[in-house]
Amino acid sequence: MIFDSLYSVEAIRMTSGRQISDFVHLDDVVSFYVYAINNMHLLRDGGDYHLGTGKGMSLRDIAQVIENISDKKTNIEWGALEYRATDVMRAIAPIYKLEKE
């Protein structure tokens, strides 16, 4: 939606954009799977492994990054929509297990 707003004539209606998420690149996800396959002996503890950066960014932060990279202004009406009861407001990967290995 944020990227789409760069080319939208009408403003994209969004929440206030304060949700915090841990964004990862697809290449990092693939690298993790390769690591996991090659190091299965290290991962046999049966625990959960969370893939992420351990740092969060708000949707507004992401919009700013997209604007800086594209040199275009997003066309977003921040706060036009209310948050839903099911919206996740903070999702940052606890990566401490991966940092130890």
C-alpha positions as CSV (number, residue, x, y, z in Angstrom):
1,M,0.0,0.0,0.0
2,I,2.8,2.5,0.9
3,F,4.6,1.8,-2.4
4,D,1.3,2.0,-4.3
5,S,0.7,5.5,-2.9
6,L,3.6,6.9,-4.8
7,Y,1.6,6.6,-8.0
8,S,-1.9,7.0,-6.7
9,V,-3.9,10.1,-7.6
10,E,-6.2,9.6,-4.6
11,A,-4.7,9.4,-1.2
12,I,-4.4,5.9,0.3
13,R,-6.4,5.9,3.5
14,M,-4.4,4.3,6.4
15,T,-4.3,4.1,10.1
16,S,-2.0,6.5,11.9
17,G,0.9,4.2,11.0
18,R,2.4,3.8,14.5
19,Q,2.5,-0.1,14.2
20,I,6.0,-1.3,14.8
21,S,7.2,-4.3,12.7
22,D,10.5,-6.1,12.2
23,F,11.1,-6.1,8.4
24,V,13.4,-8.6,6.7
25,H,14.5,-9.0,3.1
26,L,13.7,-12.1,1.2
27,D,17.4,-12.8,0.7
28,D,17.8,-13.0,4.5
29,V,14.9,-15.5,4.8
30,V,16.5,-17.7,2.1
31,S,19.9,-17.4,3.8
32,F,18.4,-18.5,7.1
33,Y,16.9,-21.6,5.5
34,V,20.2,-22.5,3.9
35,Y,21.9,-22.0,7.3
36,A,19.2,-24.1,9.0
37,I,19.7,-27.0,6.5
38,N,23.4,-26.9,6.8
39,N,23.4,-26.7,10.6
40,M,20.5,-28.9,11.6
41,H,22.6,-30.3,14.4
42,L,22.7,-26.9,16.1
43,L,18.9,-26.4,15.8
44,R,17.7,-29.7,17.2
45,D,16.8,-28.3,20.6
46,G,13.2,-28.1,19.5
47,G,13.0,-24.4,20.3
48,D,11.5,-21.6,18.3
49,Y,13.7,-19.5,16.1
50,H,12.5,-16.1,15.1
51,L,13.9,-14.6,12.0
52,G,14.3,-10.8,12.0
53,T,16.6,-7.9,12.8
54,G,15.6,-7.5,16.4
55,K,14.7,-3.9,15.6
56,G,11.4,-2.4,14.7
57,M,10.2,0.3,12.3
58,S,6.9,2.0,12.2
59,L,4.9,2.1,8.9
60,R,5.5,5.8,8.9
61,D,9.3,5.1,9.1
62,I,9.0,2.7,6.2
63,A,7.1,5.4,4.2
64,Q,9.9,7.8,4.9
65,V,12.5,5.3,3.6
66,I,10.5,4.7,0.5
67,E,10.2,8.4,-0.1
68,N,14.0,8.9,0.3
69,I,14.9,6.1,-2.0
70,S,12.3,6.9,-4.7
71,D,12.6,10.6,-4.4
72,K,8.8,10.8,-4.6
73,K,6.2,11.7,-2.0
74,T,3.8,9.1,-0.7
75,N,0.2,10.0,-1.0
76,I,-1.2,8.7,2.3
77,E,-3.9,10.0,4.5
78,W,-2.5,8.9,7.9
79,G,-5.1,8.4,10.5
80,A,-8.0,8.1,8.1
81,L,-8.7,4.6,9.4
82,E,-9.1,3.3,12.9
83,Y,-7.0,0.4,14.1
84,R,-8.8,-2.9,14.1
85,A,-9.0,-5.0,17.3
86,T,-6.8,-7.6,15.5
87,D,-4.0,-5.2,14.4
88,V,-0.7,-6.1,15.8
89,M,0.9,-2.9,17.2
90,R,4.4,-4.3,18.0
91,A,6.1,-7.3,16.3
92,I,9.8,-7.5,16.7
93,A,11.7,-10.8,16.4
94,P,13.4,-12.0,19.6
95,I,16.6,-13.0,17.9
96,Y,18.7,-13.9,20.9
97,K,19.0,-17.6,20.0
98,L,20.3,-16.8,16.5
99,E,22.8,-14.3,17.9
100,K,24.3,-17.0,20.2
101,E,25.1,-19.4,17.3
